[in-house]
Amino acid sequence: MLHAISALVLAAEAGGEKSKTAFYIFGGAFVVWALALSVVGMTQATFPTTAAIKRGTILVGLVLMAAAMATAVITA
């Protein structure tokens, strides 16, 4: 995941002005994840059903948040 972020940032730095594309990709993915998670959470009373699903859900959210934050700072 971090390799993909660094590749996008290096590609953006090759041009004169820093591209915000990496931030838009990760920020958009984070928004889609949050909306999907809210829909699932509101429609299923027992979500998450297991501790493993709970940890996985948190992990995906943290990775997307960190990627969006990192690309926002790097491309600023």
N, C-alpha and C positions, 0 to 999 in steps of 0.2 A: 504494500500500500504506500509506504513512504517512498519507494523507488518510483512509483507512478507520479507522486507529487513532485519529487525532485526533477523528474524528466519534463514535466509540464512547466515547471518554473525555469529550468534551463532553456527550454525552447522559447519561452517568453522573453528571457533576457537576451536572446540572440538579436532581437530587433532593437530599434532605438528607444521606443517607449515601452514600458512594462505593460504586458497584456493582462487583463483581469479575467481571462477565460478560465483559468484553473479555479479561481475563487467562485465564479459563476457555476461551474460544474459541481464542485463540492457543496457549495451553499444550496444549490437547487436540489441536490441529492439529499441533503439534510432536511430540507423542507418537505420533500416527498416522503421521506422516512417518518417524519413527525406526524404528517397528516395520516399516513397509513396506520401508524401505531395508534393514533387517537381513534380512528374508525374501528379498528379491531378491539381496542380497549372498551369502547362504548357499546359495542354490539355483543361482546362475550363477557359475561359476568365473572367467569373463572380464569380469565387471562391474567398472567401466564399460568399455565397448568402445572408446570414443573419448575424446579429450581434451575435446571439447565437452560430452559427457554428464557427464564428471567435473566440469567447471567448473559446469555447470548444477545438478548435484546438490549441490555445495558451496554455491552461491548460494542455492538454496531453503532449505537447512538454516540458513544464516546469517540469512536474512531472517526465518524463523520463530523462530529463537532471539532475535534482536533484538526482534521484536515481543512475544514472551512476556516478555522481561526488561523492556522499556519499560512494558508494561501492568501488570506486577507492581509496579514502582516508582510509577507514576502513580496507581494505584488503592489504594495502601497507606494 
